[in-house]
Amino acid sequence: MLIAAGCGASNAEPTDAGSGGDGSVVGDSARGGTVDASPDQGAEAAIQDAQEAASDAEIEAGTAAAPHTLANVGWGMFNDHGEGSWASDLSQVEGVTGRHMDIVMDYQDWSSGTSAWPTMSSQVIGGIGGRPMMWTVQPSGVNWPSLIAGDYDSEIIAFADWVNTTLHSTIYVRFAHEQNGTGWYNWQVGGTCGVTSAADYVQGFNHVASVLKSHSTYILMVWAANNGPTDNIASFYPSGCDIMGFDSYNFGPNTSSSGMSAGGAATTWAEASALNAAAYSAVASCDPNKPIWICETSSEEPSAPWNPTTYDPSGYPNNIVIAAQPGFDKGEWVTKFLSETDMPRISMVVWFDIQKERNWLFDSSTSAKNAFYSAFSQSRSGGVYWNPVTGGQ
């Protein structure tokens, strides 16, 4: 997602009496239509009910593994209310969702190779309360051939030294993200940074990773593709990353009151499974063992019109208004997304919690807010499938 520089699983429902945990009927109708079960059958049903109740209790108590859904992995957030707002933003989001945010994310611009790498202020470090940061560095003004040649190594090393002396804790550096797209970032192929090919991008990323990691053991490198196109993702994979990932958004129908494009290429409502399946497969194929993160994600709020001009007047000068989308529900989208089980290597999801091209907030509607709170009921204190040391499970 393009950001301006300086921006700052629910418990199993009780089953009906006599129904099996797999959804099969073990009650009266499955027993030849008799109304009264035999003593043996009644005992079996009671045992099964007791086992299911015990399983639910174990999950709540943390003594049994929760299912690997996206509700039970690590979760993080991005907001752009400024450096001094992190503590209040985290408090608000954790109140809305009912769970601890495991990491936070922010964006900073590296405006030229000769300028210092951006670092976090003491306000930010204090505000995030010991949570690891995913520090997205956007090399918008960097000359790529000079980067590869090592001309900017002193600036990169200075950042690593800052991590060692000031932060002295794990930081995830997400460098030059969404590189497989075309036209919205300077470091994409053909952009003003001078990246000529996927191989050229890989060489630059790996150089930065090598310099940073040779000077600080606190730094883990995050490589994040865009969820489309997917046929080129593997060609951009840099072996120097520690964590792989991708970004994906449900923009919904791309319609506005003026008929002009309103951000994002989508023309239909897209369920998360459709958004993520191909990108997950492409990223997973790059390495069989590295953790995979969804580094940015959200869904539009279809319940009311949205005017992106309120966030970015220069980007949307015609005061366009995106129409409400009757028949769609963000809460249902969130519920389906958080219950997904077909991406078993995902260990972190970061929610893009701002109002921008769309209303991406956790609590953009009562439906959305309730969906998060319900789904996070098994992971109130943080991700079950999440290891902050490695970024994996």
Sequence and secondary structure as in RCSB ss.txt:
>XXXX:A:sequence
MLIAAGCGASNAEPTDAGSGGDGSVVGDSARGGTVDASPDQGAEAAIQDAQEAASDAEIEAGTAAAPHTLANVGW
GMFNDHGEGSWASDLSQVEGVTGRHMDIVMDYQDWSSGTSAWPTMSSQVIGGIGGRPMMWTVQPSGVNWPSLIAG
DYDSEIIAFADWVNTTLHSTIYVRFAHEQNGTGWYNWQVGGTCGVTSAADYVQGFNHVASVLKSHSTYILMVWAA
NNGPTDNIASFYPSGCDIMGFDSYNFGPNTSSSGMSAGGAATTWAEASALNAAAYSAVASCDPNKPIWICETSSE
EPSAPWNPTTYDPSGYPNNIVIAAQPGFDKGEWVTKFLSETDMPRISMVVWFDIQKERNWLFDSSTSAKNAFYSA
FSQSRSGGVYWNPVTGGQ
>XXXX:A:secstr
    TT          TTB TTS B SGGGTTT SS  HHHHHHHHHHHHHHHHHHHHHHHTSS     TTSBEE
EEE  S GGGHHHHHHHHHHHHSS   EEEEEEE   TTS      HHHHHHTTT  EEEEEE TT  HHHHHHT
TTHHHHHHHHHHIIIII S EEEEES STTSSSSSTTSTTSTT   SHHHHHHHHHHHHHHHHHH TTEEEEEEE
ESS  TTTGGG  TT SEEEEEEEE  S   TTSS  SSS  S   HHHHHHHHHHHHHTT SSS EEEEEEEE 
 TTS B GGGT TTTSTT   B   TT  HHHHHHHHHT  S TTEEEEEEE SBSSSB  TTSSHHHHHHHHHH
GGG TTS SB  TTTS  
